[in-house]
Amino acid sequence: MFKSVLKTVVCLLAVGVVSVSTVCAQDKAAEYRQVVTGRAAKIVTPLGLADSSRAIKVRDIIAQQYIDLNTIHDARNAAVKQVKEANKDNKEKAEQEVKKLQEDADMKLSKLHKQYLSKLSKQLNAQQVEQVKNGMTYGVLPITYKGYQEMLPSLTAEQKKQILEYLTEAREHAMDAESSEKKHAWFGKYKGRINNYLSAAGIDMNKASKEWQARIKAAKENHANN
C-alpha cells in the first residue's frame, strides 16, 4: 500500500519535468520487468545450469519474451478498443477491423515466437528448451499427457503419438497467450480435439473418465487404510 502511494506521489511530483503519464508508464514498465524477471528465474532454476552467466542470459531472454509478448497484446487490445468505440453503430465494420488487428498481431506473435526459440536454442539443448516451454505453460503438457495414459492404459503407440502432437501444438500457442486463463484455454481447445479423436476410435471417454476417477479414489482409500 505504502509503495503504491509513494509511486503516485512520485508521478505527481514529476509535473513540470516530464509528463505524469510518461513517468508513470516508465515506472509501470520497470515494475513489470521485475515481475517477469522473477518469473523467468523460476523457470531457469530447474534447468540446473552450472554456468551462472549463461543462466542469467537465459533468464533475461525469457523475461524479454514476456515483455515483448505483453507489448504486442497491449497494443492490439488498445487498438481493438479504439475500433469498437469508433464503430459503435457499425458492428460489421468493427468486426472486420478487429479481425484484421488480430491477424496482424498473430503475425507478429508468430515471428517473435520463432526468434525466441532461436535465441533459446543457442543457449540450451533441446531437452532444456522443452523444460522452458513447459515452465511458461505451467507444465500442462506433461501433466495432461500422463493423465491420458493413466486414464486409458490400453492406448496404442499411434494414439499416444497423436495425443502428444496435439498437446505440443497447444503448448506452442499457449506460450504466446496473454494470460493464465488464455493459456489454459488453448489446452482446453486441443483436449477437445483429443477427445474427439479418441471417441472416433471407439473409446467411450465419459466411461473411461469415470472408471479412472474410481481407480484414483480406490487407490487413495487403500493408501489411507494402510
C-alpha positions as CSV (number, residue, x, y, z in Angstrom):
1,M,0.0,0.0,0.0
2,F,2.8,2.4,1.0
3,K,4.7,1.6,-2.2
4,S,1.6,2.3,-4.3
5,V,1.1,5.7,-2.6
6,L,4.8,6.6,-2.9
7,K,4.7,5.8,-6.7
8,T,1.6,8.1,-7.1
9,V,3.4,10.9,-5.3
10,V,6.5,10.5,-7.4
11,C,4.3,10.6,-10.5
12,L,2.6,13.8,-9.3
13,L,6.0,15.5,-8.4
14,A,7.1,14.8,-12.0
15,V,4.8,17.5,-13.3
16,G,6.9,20.3,-14.9
17,V,9.8,17.9,-15.6
18,V,8.2,15.3,-17.9
19,S,4.6,14.3,-18.3
20,V,2.9,12.4,-15.5
21,S,1.9,9.7,-17.9
22,T,5.4,9.2,-19.2
23,V,6.9,8.8,-15.7
24,C,4.1,6.5,-14.6
25,A,4.4,4.4,-17.7
26,Q,8.2,4.1,-17.2
27,D,7.6,3.1,-13.6
28,K,5.0,0.5,-14.6
29,A,7.4,-0.9,-17.2
30,A,10.2,-1.2,-14.7
31,E,7.8,-3.0,-12.2
32,Y,6.6,-5.4,-14.9
33,R,10.2,-6.2,-15.9
34,Q,11.0,-7.0,-12.3
35,V,7.9,-9.3,-12.1
36,V,8.8,-11.2,-15.3
37,T,12.4,-11.5,-14.4
38,G,11.4,-13.2,-11.2
39,R,9.1,-15.4,-13.2
40,A,11.8,-16.3,-15.6
41,A,14.3,-17.1,-12.8
42,K,11.8,-19.7,-11.5
43,I,11.8,-21.3,-15.0
44,V,15.6,-21.3,-15.3
45,T,16.4,-22.7,-11.8
46,P,15.2,-26.3,-12.6
47,L,17.4,-26.4,-15.6
48,G,20.4,-26.6,-13.3
49,L,22.8,-24.6,-15.4
50,A,26.2,-24.7,-13.9
51,D,27.4,-21.6,-15.7
52,S,25.8,-18.7,-13.8
53,S,26.4,-16.2,-16.6
54,R,24.6,-18.4,-19.0
55,A,21.7,-18.9,-16.5
56,I,21.4,-15.1,-16.3
57,K,21.4,-14.8,-20.0
58,V,18.7,-17.4,-20.4
59,R,16.6,-15.7,-17.7
60,D,16.9,-12.4,-19.4
61,I,15.9,-13.9,-22.8
62,I,12.7,-15.4,-21.2
63,A,11.9,-12.2,-19.3
64,Q,12.3,-10.2,-22.5
65,Q,10.0,-12.6,-24.3
66,Y,7.3,-11.9,-21.7
67,I,7.8,-8.1,-22.2
68,D,7.7,-8.4,-26.0
69,L,4.5,-10.5,-25.8
70,N,2.9,-8.1,-23.5
71,T,3.7,-5.2,-25.8
72,I,2.0,-6.9,-28.8
73,H,-1.0,-7.9,-26.7
74,D,-1.4,-4.4,-25.1
75,A,-1.1,-2.6,-28.5
76,R,-3.7,-4.9,-30.1
77,N,-6.1,-4.6,-27.2
78,A,-5.8,-0.8,-27.2
79,A,-6.4,-0.7,-31.0
80,V,-9.4,-3.1,-30.7
81,K,-11.0,-0.9,-28.0
82,Q,-10.5,2.2,-30.2
83,V,-12.0,0.5,-33.2
84,K,-15.1,-0.6,-31.3
85,E,-15.6,2.8,-29.9
86,A,-15.3,4.4,-33.3
87,N,-17.7,2.0,-34.9
88,K,-20.4,1.6,-32.3
89,D,-23.1,2.0,-34.9
90,N,-21.4,-0.3,-37.5
91,K,-20.9,-3.7,-36.0
92,E,-19.9,-5.3,-39.3
93,K,-17.2,-2.8,-39.9
94,A,-16.0,-3.1,-36.3
95,E,-15.8,-6.9,-36.6
96,Q,-13.8,-6.7,-39.9
97,E,-11.3,-4.2,-38.4
98,V,-10.9,-6.2,-35.2
99,K,-10.3,-9.3,-37.2
100,K,-7.5,-7.6,-39.2
101,L,-6.0,-6.3,-36.0
102,Q,-6.0,-9.8,-34.6
103,E,-4.4,-11.2,-37.7
104,D,-1.7,-8.5,-37.6
105,A,-1.0,-9.4,-34.0
106,D,-0.9,-13.1,-34.8
107,M,1.7,-12.5,-37.5
108,K,3.9,-10.5,-35.0
109,L,3.5,-13.2,-32.4
110,S,4.5,-15.9,-34.8
111,K,7.6,-14.0,-35.9
112,L,8.5,-13.3,-32.2
113,H,7.9,-17.0,-31.3
114,K,10.4,-18.2,-33.9
115,Q,13.0,-15.6,-32.9
116,Y,12.6,-16.5,-29.2
117,L,13.1,-20.2,-29.8
118,S,16.2,-19.5,-31.9
119,K,17.7,-17.4,-29.0
120,L,17.0,-20.2,-26.5
121,S,18.4,-22.9,-28.8
122,K,21.7,-21.0,-28.9
123,Q,22.0,-21.3,-25.1
124,L,20.2,-24.6,-24.3
125,N,19.9,-28.1,-25.6
126,A,16.6,-29.5,-27.0
127,Q,15.5,-31.0,-23.7
128,Q,16.2,-27.8,-21.8
129,V,14.2,-25.8,-24.3
130,E,11.3,-28.2,-23.7
131,Q,11.6,-27.5,-20.0
132,V,11.4,-23.8,-20.6
133,K,8.3,-24.3,-22.8
134,N,6.6,-26.3,-20.0
135,G,7.7,-23.7,-17.5
136,M,6.0,-21.0,-19.4
137,T,2.8,-23.1,-19.6
138,Y,2.5,-24.4,-16.0
139,G,3.6,-27.9,-17.0
140,V,0.2,-28.6,-18.5
141,L,1.5,-30.8,-21.4
142,P,3.3,-33.4,-19.3
143,I,0.6,-33.5,-16.7
144,T,-2.2,-33.9,-19.3
145,Y,-0.2,-36.4,-21.3
146,K,0.4,-38.5,-18.2
147,G,-3.3,-38.2,-17.3
148,Y,-4.5,-39.6,-20.6
149,Q,-2.1,-42.6,-20.3
150,E,-3.3,-43.3,-16.8
151,M,-7.0,-42.9,-17.8
152,L,-6.5,-45.1,-20.9
153,P,-3.8,-47.7,-20.2
154,S,-4.6,-49.5,-23.5
155,L,-3.7,-46.6,-25.8
156,T,-1.8,-47.7,-28.8
157,A,1.6,-46.2,-29.7
158,E,0.0,-44.3,-32.6
159,Q,-2.7,-42.8,-30.3
160,K,-0.1,-41.7,-27.7
161,K,1.8,-40.1,-30.5
162,Q,-1.2,-38.2,-31.8
163,I,-2.2,-37.0,-28.3
164,L,1.3,-35.7,-27.7
165,E,1.3,-33.9,-31.1
166,Y,-2.0,-32.2,-30.2
167,L,-0.7,-31.2,-26.8
168,T,2.6,-29.9,-28.2
169,E,0.7,-27.8,-30.7
170,A,-1.4,-26.4,-27.9
171,R,1.6,-25.5,-25.9
172,E,3.2,-23.6,-28.8
173,H,0.1,-21.4,-28.9
174,A,-0.2,-21.2,-25.1
175,M,3.3,-19.9,-24.8
176,D,2.3,-16.7,-26.6
177,A,-1.1,-16.2,-24.8
178,E,-1.5,-13.1,-22.7
179,S,-2.9,-14.6,-19.5
180,S,-3.1,-17.8,-17.5
181,E,-6.7,-18.2,-18.5
182,K,-6.0,-17.9,-22.2
183,K,-3.0,-20.3,-21.9
184,H,-5.3,-22.9,-20.3
185,A,-7.9,-22.2,-22.9
186,W,-5.6,-23.3,-25.7
187,F,-5.0,-26.6,-23.9
188,G,-8.8,-26.9,-23.4
189,K,-9.3,-26.5,-27.1
190,Y,-6.9,-29.2,-28.0
191,K,-8.1,-31.5,-25.3
192,G,-11.5,-31.3,-27.1
193,R,-9.7,-32.4,-30.3
194,I,-8.0,-35.3,-28.5
195,N,-11.3,-36.4,-27.0
196,N,-13.0,-36.3,-30.4
197,Y,-10.1,-38.2,-31.9
198,L,-10.3,-40.9,-29.3
199,S,-14.1,-41.1,-29.5
200,A,-13.8,-41.6,-33.2
201,A,-11.6,-44.6,-32.4
202,G,-14.4,-46.1,-30.4
203,I,-13.4,-45.1,-26.9
204,D,-16.2,-44.0,-24.6
205,M,-14.5,-41.0,-22.9
206,N,-17.2,-40.5,-20.3
207,K,-17.0,-44.1,-19.2
208,A,-13.2,-44.0,-19.2
209,S,-13.1,-40.9,-17.1
210,K,-15.5,-42.3,-14.5
211,E,-13.5,-45.5,-14.3
212,W,-10.3,-43.6,-13.9
213,Q,-11.7,-41.4,-11.1
214,A,-12.9,-44.6,-9.4
215,R,-9.4,-46.1,-9.6
216,I,-7.9,-42.9,-8.1
217,K,-10.5,-42.9,-5.3
218,A,-9.8,-46.6,-4.5
219,A,-6.1,-46.1,-4.5
220,K,-6.4,-43.2,-2.1
221,E,-8.6,-45.2,0.2
222,N,-6.2,-48.2,0.1
223,H,-3.3,-45.9,0.9
224,A,-5.2,-44.4,3.8
225,N,-6.1,-47.8,5.2
226,N,-2.5,-49.0,5.0
